[in-house]
Amino acid sequence: MTDYPMTQAAARIRQSERTFRLFADKGIVLATPETRTSGRGRAKVYAATELAIGYIAGDLLRLGLTTPVLIGLADWLRSHTGGRFFKDAREGKPIYVRLAVNLPDGWSGDFKAAFRPQHRDELHVPVTEPNQTDPAVISDRLILVNLASVIQAVEEDAAARWQRANSRPSDLLAALKAGAERDWHTEAEIRELTDRMAALVAAGDRWPEGVR
């Protein structure tokens, strides 16, 4: 698994560098042990599991949770990063973080695997109060976070994802190759390339024969 310097790390969790720096200063995201206590001469880098924590914290920050609560929630998520739930989510299994948030400073949480009811195609996730075994206790303040999707979002190479998902517009080749020296792209770049892709598809553009 790759570790990411601050600029890349911020882009991967959809936050500005200023917000990411705040997360790092407060301990919501932690640099790798090797760089955490390094001096000014060595840049700090962040593991993908920390970025997954930052990704979730960023969404909750928008809801109005206070910084001390986000720190506690991040510590709780971190305590599970080496366990079964994060392992299963990294393998693409539908693992959900379930959080019952009581603004501005209360929350409870657990992890649940989505399940497929008998003779049904769609996946279901329990909407009970976290850590509650009684199925009758339904939570009216539940937030569901697909941990597998979060991990995929922070770990996947954006250029590879575009090339895999958009197998036609040849003009994107140059743009993708231009970004090959780094495996991340800014939101502005994503919007620009997506708009160009849509225009090229509409114009009937195709990859050159044999290029995928």
C-alpha positions, 0 to 999 in steps of 0.5 A, spaced: 500 500 500 502 506 498 503 512 503 501 519 500 505 526 502 500 532 504 498 534 497 496 528 494 493 526 501 488 532 501 486 531 494 484 523 495 480 525 501 476 531 497 479 536 502 483 543 501 490 542 504 488 547 509 483 542 512 488 536 511 493 540 515 488 542 521 486 534 521 493 532 521 495 538 527 489 535 531 490 528 530 484 526 526 489 523 521 496 521 523 502 521 519 506 514 518 510 512 524 517 513 520 515 520 519 510 522 524 516 525 529 521 527 523 524 534 523 523 539 517 527 536 513 523 530 511 516 531 509 510 527 513 506 522 509 500 518 510 497 511 509 491 509 506 488 507 512 489 514 515 486 517 509 480 513 509 479 515 516 480 523 514 475 521 508 469 519 513 471 525 518 471 530 512 464 528 511 462 528 518 465 535 519 460 538 514 455 535 519 457 540 525 461 535 529 466 538 534 473 537 533 474 533 540 468 529 537 472 528 531 478 526 534 475 521 538 471 518 532 478 517 528 481 514 534 475 509 534 476 508 527 483 507 527 483 502 533 479 497 527 484 498 522 488 492 523 481 488 524 477 484 520 472 490 518 477 494 514 480 487 511 474 485 508 472 492 506 479 493 502 477 486 499 471 490 496 466 486 501 460 491 503 462 493 510 458 499 513 460 504 518 454 505 522 454 512 526 448 515 530 450 522 531 447 527 536 450 534 534 454 537 536 458 532 541 455 525 541 455 519 537 455 512 537 458 507 532 459 500 530 460 496 523 456 491 519 456 487 513 451 488 508 447 482 507 442 479 501 435 477 504 433 470 501 431 471 494 432 478 493 438 481 489 439 488 493 443 488 499 440 490 506 444 494 512 440 494 519 438 501 521 438 499 528 441 503 533 449 502 533 451 496 538 443 495 539 441 487 538 434 488 539 431 489 532 425 493 534 430 499 536 430 503 530 435 509 529 432 516 527 439 519 527 443 513 523 449 515 518 451 509 513 458 510 510 460 504 505 467 503 508 469 499 501 467 505 497 471 510 502 477 505 501 477 504 494 476 512 493 482 513 497 487 508 494 485 507 487 489 511 481 485 516 478 488 516 471 487 508 471 480 509 473 478 514 468 482 509 462 478 503 465 471 507 465 472 511 459 475 506 453 473 511 447 476 518 447 483 518 444 484 525 446 484 523 453 491 519 452 495 525 452 492 528 458 492 521 462 500 520 460 501 527 462 499 525 469 502 519 469 508 522 474 503 522 479 497 518 481 492 523 483 489 529 480 485 535 483 478 536 483 479 541 477 482 536 473 477 531 474 472 536 472 476 538 466 477 531 463 470 529 465 467 534 461 472 533 455 471 526 455 463 527 454 464 532 449 469 527 445 464 521 446 458 525 443 462 527 437 463 520 436 471 519 438 474 512 439 480 510 442 485 508 436 485 501 434 488 496 439 489 501 444 485 500 451 
